[in-house]
Structure formats: C-alpha cells, structure tokens
C-alpha cells in the first residue's frame, strides 16, 4: 500500500486507456481493484461512472484518478475540464487529478495548476498530480507553488518499465516525496517475451507480467496495469509471494529500452517498431 497525506493507495491500480466496456471494469472490481485511472482524452469517464453505479458500492470504496488534456490547459480551460470530468464521472469529487502532459510554456503549467488548486481547496479534488512531467518541467512549477504556499503535487506519472526507468525523473520526484506511478509497466506488452524476463519468470515461478510489476514495486513505483482477462487481473495483484534479488533488479534496470512507447514530452512521437 502507498500512503499520501490524505489517501491510501493500493499496490497496483487499474489503467483505463482504450477501455470502453463497463463490463471489464465490473470484472476488475470483482477481482479486487479499487483504483481506476482515466482521463478526458480516453473518453471513457462516463463508462467508469456506469460501472461504479452498477456495482452499487459506496463512492468511498473507490479511488478515481483523471487528467486534463493538452488543449484543456490554462486557468479558464482547466476549470471547465475539471467540471466536465466531475459531470462525466457523476461524482462530487475526484480523488486525484493530473495535468496529462506538460506544456513547454511554464506559465501555462502554472496557470493550469492555479485552477486545479481552487478545486482542491473546495474539496472537489483530494490530491493533485503531474503526468509525463520531467524535472525541467516540474521544477519551475514547484518553485512557483512554494513561493505562494500553494498545493504541492502528490503523484507523478511516468512511463516506466524494465529497460526504461527514467532514473533522473525518478530520483527527482523521490527526493521531493512525490509518489511515482508507472504507466505502461509492461512496456506495452513488448518486453514480456524477452528472454531475460522469461528466464526470471521461470526462476521465480511467476508470470512475465508479475516480474515487471514486482520490479516496479521494488523500485518504490506504483504500477497501473490493465487487462480484460479475469485470470490476468487476479494474477497482476498476486505479487507478495516472491522478491527479486538485487542482481536481478540490476539486470532488469539495464535492459535495452525494448518497450519504450516513443512518447516524450519535448519531442515528436517516435514510431517504435516491435523487435
């Protein structure tokens, strides 16, 4: 379990990118997931709302995270984006709300954050986060927050998986006591058939996916994983019966970036071909 000032988070969250069937979410709930990560860009906040409504459990049993997109940044746009997410999710508050990608304009990041702080202070958002921010994006924003005693980010989302651990950003956020979450902790499925990971799976009597998720947890990173298979959903939460040795952690850390998505906040997307 990961602890923020006002939230307890599970070891593993459920990512909702490209999930548009509320039955998959109901299956995830049945298989003990209670953290759901969506975004305005995913266009499925209403799907999550439908699943949570059909489940019938009280709102406090779930942690909902959402994000505003690049074209929703700026003070006025951000206020509209949060309100729209609240309406789509049919909830009076969102547990964690992120800026999805940083702007290269520091002032735009600051004005966006100023709007989110207002919702935080109204109790409409319980924690604020940064997604895909690297240290040179985050530092000007954090300096501005500290200067005016604003609300600090609690969580930073990064692409993170064996062979692509973004150590500079990880060390930066760790030093500021900002929890790092991993999106694409399985390298978009590109690394689970790598020989090293397959050999480690055999060694630890675990699945390749479990090796990747355990790697994140041992790095102090909370993975966000998705699946439509109930069996895989259960498997992805069953991570407590083994620990990777330091030598095996080093092997995973120094893999080539086989699973990199090609996404970088400062550059055009690179089309990465599967090996």
Buried (B, 14 or more C-beta within 10 A) or exposed (E): EBEBEEBEBBBBBBBBBEBEEBEBBBBBBEBEBBBBBBBBBBEBBBBBBBBBEEBEEEEEEBBBBBBBBEEBBBBEBBBEBBEBBBEBBBBEBBBBBBBBBBBEEBEBBBBBBBBBBBBBEEEBBBBBBBBBBBBBBBBBBBEBBEEEEBBBBBBBBBBBBBBBBBEEBBEBBBEBEBBBBBBBBBBBEBBBEBEBBEBBBEEBEBBBBBBBBBBBBBBEBBBBBBBEEEEBBBBBBEBEEBEBEEEBBEBBBEBEBBBBBEBEBEEEEEEBEEE
